[in-house]
Amino acid sequence: MNTEIKRKNIDLPVNTWQKLSFMAISQGKSLKAYIEQILISKADSIKIEVNENPSPSGDKWFDDIENIKSIAKGMNELKENKGKEYTIDEIKTSLGL
């Protein structure tokens, strides 16, 4: 469990503030403690998954780590002026299209 605390002021409509205050009092808690409990509980119930596939269509080719490494290697080579950029026409020509 992460024990680091972050502070953030929040703005609530008056009727929301009143309802939450009532619920906090009914549970014997301060408004602050009650809101924190609700938010922590909600956050703990959320499952977050990070999809590292950069393809907007979800192309499975990008799921292969070796393909991603190859792309990264090529990008680094270009940044270091070690690679060559090809135009579409040059690629078509080399493929005999």
C-alpha positions as a Markdown table, in Angstrom:
| # | Residue | x | y | z |
|---|---|---|---|---|
| 1 | Met | 0.0 | 0.0 | 0.0 |
| 2 | Asn | 1.3 | 3.4 | -1.0 |
| 3 | Thr | 1.5 | 5.7 | 2.1 |
| 4 | Glu | 2.5 | 8.8 | 0.2 |
| 5 | Ile | -0.3 | 11.5 | 0.7 |
| 6 | Lys | -1.2 | 14.1 | -1.9 |
| 7 | Arg | -3.4 | 17.1 | -1.1 |
| 8 | Lys | -6.0 | 18.6 | -3.4 |
| 9 | Asn | -8.7 | 21.1 | -2.8 |
| 10 | Ile | -12.1 | 20.2 | -4.3 |
| 11 | Asp | -15.1 | 22.3 | -5.1 |
| 12 | Leu | -18.5 | 20.8 | -4.4 |
| 13 | Pro | -22.0 | 22.1 | -5.0 |
| 14 | Val | -23.7 | 23.1 | -1.7 |
| 15 | Asn | -26.4 | 20.4 | -1.9 |
| 16 | Thr | -23.7 | 17.8 | -2.5 |
| 17 | Trp | -21.7 | 19.1 | 0.5 |
| 18 | Gln | -24.8 | 19.0 | 2.7 |
| 19 | Lys | -25.7 | 15.4 | 1.7 |
| 20 | Leu | -22.1 | 14.2 | 2.2 |
| 21 | Ser | -22.0 | 16.0 | 5.6 |
| 22 | Phe | -25.2 | 14.3 | 6.7 |
| 23 | Met | -23.8 | 10.9 | 5.6 |
| 24 | Ala | -20.5 | 11.5 | 7.4 |
| 25 | Ile | -22.3 | 12.5 | 10.6 |
| 26 | Ser | -24.5 | 9.4 | 10.4 |
| 27 | Gln | -21.4 | 7.3 | 10.3 |
| 28 | Gly | -19.6 | 9.3 | 13.1 |
| 29 | Lys | -17.0 | 10.6 | 10.8 |
| 30 | Ser | -15.8 | 14.0 | 9.7 |
| 31 | Leu | -16.7 | 15.1 | 6.2 |
| 32 | Lys | -13.1 | 14.9 | 5.1 |
| 33 | Ala | -12.7 | 11.4 | 6.5 |
| 34 | Tyr | -15.9 | 10.3 | 4.8 |
| 35 | Ile | -15.0 | 11.7 | 1.4 |
| 36 | Glu | -11.6 | 10.1 | 1.6 |
| 37 | Gln | -13.1 | 6.8 | 2.5 |
| 38 | Ile | -15.4 | 6.9 | -0.5 |
| 39 | Leu | -12.7 | 8.0 | -2.9 |
| 40 | Ile | -10.2 | 5.4 | -1.6 |
| 41 | Ser | -12.7 | 2.6 | -1.8 |
| 42 | Lys | -13.7 | 3.6 | -5.4 |
| 43 | Ala | -10.0 | 3.9 | -6.5 |
| 44 | Asp | -9.2 | 0.5 | -5.0 |
| 45 | Ser | -12.1 | -1.1 | -7.0 |
| 46 | Ile | -10.8 | 0.2 | -10.3 |
| 47 | Lys | -8.6 | -2.1 | -12.4 |
| 48 | Ile | -6.2 | -0.1 | -14.6 |
| 49 | Glu | -4.6 | -1.8 | -17.5 |
| 50 | Val | -2.0 | -0.2 | -19.7 |
| 51 | Asn | -2.1 | -1.3 | -23.3 |
| 52 | Glu | 1.3 | -0.7 | -24.8 |
| 53 | Asn | 0.2 | -1.6 | -28.3 |
| 54 | Pro | 0.6 | 1.7 | -30.2 |
| 55 | Ser | -1.6 | 0.6 | -33.0 |
| 56 | Pro | -5.0 | 2.4 | -33.0 |
| 57 | Ser | -6.6 | -0.7 | -34.5 |
| 58 | Gly | -4.9 | -3.1 | -32.0 |
| 59 | Asp | -2.8 | -4.8 | -34.7 |
| 60 | Lys | -1.3 | -7.9 | -33.1 |
| 61 | Trp | 2.0 | -7.4 | -34.9 |
| 62 | Phe | 2.8 | -4.8 | -32.2 |
| 63 | Asp | 2.2 | -7.3 | -29.4 |
| 64 | Asp | 5.5 | -9.1 | -30.3 |
| 65 | Ile | 8.2 | -7.5 | -28.2 |
| 66 | Glu | 10.8 | -8.3 | -30.9 |
| 67 | Asn | 8.9 | -6.1 | -33.4 |
| 68 | Ile | 8.8 | -3.3 | -30.9 |
| 69 | Lys | 12.5 | -3.6 | -30.3 |
| 70 | Ser | 13.2 | -3.5 | -34.0 |
| 71 | Ile | 11.2 | -0.3 | -34.3 |
| 72 | Ala | 13.0 | 1.3 | -31.4 |
| 73 | Lys | 16.4 | 0.3 | -32.8 |
| 74 | Gly | 15.5 | 1.8 | -36.2 |
| 75 | Met | 14.3 | 5.1 | -34.5 |
| 76 | Asn | 17.5 | 5.3 | -32.5 |
| 77 | Glu | 19.6 | 4.7 | -35.7 |
| 78 | Leu | 17.8 | 7.5 | -37.4 |
| 79 | Lys | 18.3 | 9.9 | -34.5 |
| 80 | Glu | 22.1 | 9.0 | -34.6 |
| 81 | Asn | 22.2 | 9.4 | -38.4 |
| 82 | Lys | 23.1 | 5.7 | -38.7 |
| 83 | Gly | 20.0 | 4.7 | -40.7 |
| 84 | Lys | 18.4 | 5.6 | -43.9 |
| 85 | Glu | 14.9 | 6.9 | -44.5 |
| 86 | Tyr | 13.1 | 5.4 | -47.5 |
| 87 | Thr | 10.3 | 6.9 | -49.5 |
| 88 | Ile | 7.2 | 4.9 | -50.4 |
| 89 | Asp | 8.4 | 4.8 | -54.0 |
| 90 | Glu | 11.8 | 3.5 | -53.0 |
| 91 | Ile | 10.2 | 0.7 | -50.9 |
| 92 | Lys | 7.9 | -0.2 | -53.8 |
| 93 | Thr | 10.8 | -0.3 | -56.2 |
| 94 | Ser | 12.9 | -2.5 | -53.9 |
| 95 | Leu | 9.9 | -4.9 | -53.6 |
| 96 | Gly | 9.4 | -4.9 | -57.3 |
| 97 | Leu | 6.0 | -3.3 | -57.1 |
